[in-house]
Every structure is written in structure tokens, then in C-alpha cells.
Amino acid sequence: MSKSNRCEGFVSGSGGPLVWKYLESCMHNMLVQSSEELFRNVKRSVLNATLFDPYSGGYVRVFDVQKTKTIKVYDELVLVALLDNYNALSSHLSKSLFFLFDKDDYEYTHDINMKVNKVFEMHFDKETYLGNVVIKQGTPYIVRLVHFNTPIDEIYENLKRKNSQRIVPCEVQDLQSVEIEEIGKAPILCGKLSEELVRIVQDL
């Protein structure tokens, strides 16, 4: 950060445009008041990109690059980082839903990922469905954040109506059990984002 408090930098990679877009939304003319504010904004911009970039790796990492060395200053799992910064990021996720796929029924493979994306496009139609990002490859669930171009209330209510039979493990009792037969016969859990839900999914 320069003495004038005006920042300079560059972004690259598949998530670069998402990082830049978030920084521009929270730092007018790239001005900050302190190095702490700059770090906070950079951390949140990388997190935002990780939540939307399908090529993200499930971690949020920030480095301090100096002339002679590079120091890792932040390294967290996506869900941990999201919980820590939920209030700042929640408005960016107002058109997103959590989907939990049981790892025993939906193994994390390239073929399954391609199938899920293709079926979501058909199930929700291309104008509505924006994309999905795997943000946790845990046991027992693979957690996907699914993004839409339109408000999610109607989408979520339609999913609930079509899948009224709820057989849901107690630890995720606030989630709806839905079936998307084109992907597989096993139920998939679906829920609206909330700070409490992020905490529950993080602990699974």
C-alpha cells in the first residue's frame, strides 16, 4: 500500500475477474485507510471468487509478497472462511442454494461433475441456472454451492413441493431431501443459505 493509501495490483487465473469485481465494489478507486482494511478486502475478494469459480480448490489463501520472500498470511477452508465473513458475503449469495450429495452414492469424479452440471441446466433451464461449485469434499457429504440468475424463493419452494417426503439425518434436519432422478436415485439434500446452516455443514 502506498503512502497515498491508493492500492495497486493485478489479478490472474480463472477467478481473477471475480476478485477484481469484488475489490471494486468495496474499495472506491482502490483507496483504503489501513493495511488491515486492505487485507480484509483482499481476503474477502478471494473468498468470493472461490465461491463462484468452478475451478477453485476449496481453500482461501492470501500471501504477503515481499521483495525477498513470500509469507502466507491466511489459509482456511472455504466454509470456515465463509462463516468468518458471512455478513460481508451473504448479499452476494442471495441467489444461491446448498446441495449436499452423499459421497457413498455420488462419488466425486469428473463424470459425475459433468453429469450434475448438465442435469442442473435441464432441471432449472439455462436462463435460471448459473453454475455450481464444489466447496467441500468431505465425508459423508460433497457440498455444492449452486448459483442462479433469479431469486431462489420460488425455485426452493418448487423443490420442496415436488419432494414432500423427508427422510433427513438429524444433523441436517433443516435441509430438504430432494430427488433429481436424472442424476441418480439417492436423495440429495438442499437448503437455503444461512449463517447457522454454514456452521452445520462445516461441522459435518
N, C-alpha and C positions, 0 to 999 in steps of 0.2 A: 504494500500500500504506500503510495507516495505521500509527501507532506501535505499536499493539497486535498488529501482524502479521496482522490479520484483513482479508481482501480483500473488496471489494465490486465488483460489476459486473453486466453484463447481456449477454444473447446474443440474436441475432435471425437471420433468414434461415432457409433450409431446413435448414442444418446446425446451427442453434443448439442444439437438444436434444442432438445428439451431442457438441458442445463441452461443454455443461454436465455431461453424464453422465460424460465422461472427467475433468473437473476434480473432480467429487465423488468419483471413485474414487481420486484421488491426493492430494487435499487435504482432510483431515478437518475439517469445519466451516469450510472455506475458510481455514485457517491455513497460513502459510508462515514460513520462518526468514529469508528474504532476498529481495531483488528479483530476484536471479539465479535462485532457485528458482521464483519466480512466472513469470518469462519462460520458463523451460524448460517448465513445466507448460502455460502458455498455448500455446506453440509446438506442443507435442505434442498438445494437445487439438484445435487447428485442423487439424493433420495427420490425426489420427484421423477427424475429420469429413469431410475431403477424400477419404479412402479409402473412405468408406461413402455419402456423399451423391451421388446420380447427377447433381446439378446443379452439382457442383464444377467449377472451371475449370482444374485441372491445376497450380496454383501454391499454395504455402503462404506467406501474407504476414501479418506481425504489425506493428502500428503502435503507437507511443507517443503517445497523445493527450494533449496539454497544453492549457493554457488559451488560448494564443495560436497554437499551431502543432501539426501532426501530423508525426511523424518515423517513416519506415519503418525498422524495426529488424531485419526478417528477410524475405527474399524468395528462395524457392528453388522449383525444380521438385519435384513430388511425389516422384518416385523418388529424387532427391538427398536430400530431407528424410527419406524413409523409410530410406535407407541410413545416414544420420547418426544416426537414432534407432531403429534396428531392434530392439535388445534391449528397449527400453521398449514397443514397439508389437507385437512378434511374437506375444504371447499373444492379442491382440485379433484376429489374423488366422489363428488356428489352424483356422478353418473356411472358408478362402478358397483359391482357386487362381488362377494367372495363365493367361490365354488371350491368345495373340498372333495377330492377324489380319493377313495380308499386305495392305498398303494397295493394291496393284495389283489384288487380287481382291475386296477388301471395302472399298470407298471409304467414308470417314466421312461418312454422310448421315443425316438424320433417319429416312428409311425403313429403312435398314439397321439403325440402332439399335433401332427398334421391332420389326423382324423378329427380331433377335438375342434381345431380351428375351422375346418371345412364344415362340420356339422353345426357349429355355432352360427356360421354365416347363413346356413339354410334355415336353422331353427328360429333365428331372430331377424333375418333378412339383412342384406348387405348395407342398407341405408341406416339401420338401427345399430348393428354390431360394429364396434370399432376394433377390437382385438383382445387378446388375453396374454397375461404374463404370469409365469410360474414364479412365485415369490418364496416358496418353501418346499423343499423335497424331504419332508420328514416322514416319520412313522407314527401313526398309521396313515396320515393323510398327505397328499400332494395338494398344495394350496395354490389356486389360481385367482388372480385379480382380473375380472372380466369387465371391460370398458365398453360403454355405449355412447352413441351420439345424442341420445334423447334422455329425458328424465326417467328414472328407473322405477318409479312407483307402480305404474301400470304393468311394466314387464314383470316385476316381482309378484304382484297380485295375480297375474295370469299363471305364473309358475305354481303358485300356491293352490289356485283353483283346480288346475289340471292334476295336481298330485296331493290330494287331500289326506291320503293315508300316511301317517307319520310314524315311522319306526326309527327313532333317532337316539344314538348313545347319550347317556345322561350328561356327559361332559360338554356336549354341544347341543343341548336341548332347545336352545333358542333358534337353531337353524331349521330350515325346511328340508325335508327329504324329497328330492325330485328325481324323476327318471327321464332320461333322454335316450330312447331306445336305439337311436342310430349310432350312439357311442358304445352302448353296452347295456346289459340287463340290470347290473348292480346299481343301487341308488347312489345319487350324488347329493351332497349337502350344499345348500345355498343360503346365503344370508346377506342382509344389508349391513354396510359398514357402520361400526360404532367403536368408540374407544374401548368399551368392555369386550366387544367381540374380538378386536385385535389382541387384547390381553389373553383371552381364552385360546385363540388359535395359536398364539405364540407359545403357550404353555403345553400344547398337545404333544 
